[in-house]
Amino acid sequence: MALSARRDGRAFVLPAESAAEAVLVRDATVYPASSLLAVCGHLTGREPIAAARRRACVRFSASAGALDLADVRGQEPQRSERSPSLRPARTAC
């Protein structure tokens, strides 16, 4: 959504909690709203919402820390309980 808005030269309003993720799209204009009333104030020009700013990103190196999604607990049971077709294939050793 943010990529499309940026490409079309548009801005959009999001809940404040979601704005930090949307501004990761370089040059996207995102207005973080705390409420629907704040959006109305922004659209009427009475109380403009300041555009969210991009924060510095933290980068991780694969060799420094060796983060792996396989280490995340609790994912496998939920996937296999949803549908038999989503269960991972078991291989014989």
C-alpha positions in Angstrom: 0.0 0.0 0.0 2.8 2.4 0.9 4.7 1.6 -2.3 1.6 2.3 -4.4 0.9 5.5 -2.6 4.5 6.7 -3.1 4.5 5.8 -6.8 1.2 7.7 -7.3 2.4 10.7 -5.4 -0.2 10.2 -2.7 -0.1 10.3 1.1 -2.2 8.3 3.4 -3.4 8.3 7.1 -2.8 5.2 9.2 -3.3 4.4 12.9 -0.2 5.7 14.8 0.8 2.2 15.7 1.1 1.2 12.0 2.8 4.3 10.7 6.3 3.4 11.8 6.2 0.3 9.5 4.8 2.2 6.6 7.5 4.9 6.7 10.0 2.3 6.0 9.1 2.8 2.3 11.5 5.6 1.3 9.8 8.9 0.4 6.3 7.6 1.4 4.2 10.3 3.1 2.4 8.8 6.1 0.3 10.7 8.6 0.0 8.8 12.0 -3.5 9.4 13.4 -4.3 8.8 17.1 -8.1 8.8 16.4 -10.8 9.3 13.8 -11.4 12.7 15.2 -7.7 13.6 14.5 -8.2 12.5 10.9 -11.2 14.7 10.6 -9.2 17.6 12.0 -6.4 17.0 9.5 -8.7 16.7 6.5 -10.5 20.0 7.4 -7.2 21.8 8.0 -8.0 22.6 11.6 -5.4 20.4 13.3 -2.9 19.1 10.7 -1.1 15.9 11.6 2.6 16.0 11.2 4.0 13.4 8.7 5.8 10.4 10.3 9.5 10.4 10.0 11.6 7.5 9.2 13.8 6.2 12.0 17.2 4.7 11.7 17.1 0.9 11.0 19.0 -1.6 13.0 20.8 -4.0 10.7 21.8 -7.5 11.7 24.5 -9.5 10.2 23.9 -13.2 9.7 27.2 -14.1 11.2 26.8 -11.8 14.2 24.2 -13.4 16.4 23.0 -16.1 13.9 19.3 -15.2 14.0 17.1 -18.0 12.7 13.3 -18.2 12.4 13.6 -21.9 13.2 14.4 -20.8 16.8 10.9 -19.2 17.1 8.8 -21.4 19.4 5.1 -22.1 18.9 4.9 -21.8 15.1 4.8 -25.5 14.2 1.7 -26.6 16.2 -0.5 -23.7 14.8 0.4 -24.5 11.2 -0.3 -28.2 11.5 -3.6 -27.8 13.4 -5.1 -25.5 10.7 -5.3 -27.9 7.9 -3.8 -31.3 7.0 -2.7 -29.9 3.7 -0.5 -27.4 5.5 1.4 -29.9 7.5 5.0 -30.2 6.6 6.0 -33.3 4.7 7.8 -35.8 6.9 10.8 -37.5 5.4 12.1 -41.0 6.4 15.7 -41.2 7.6 
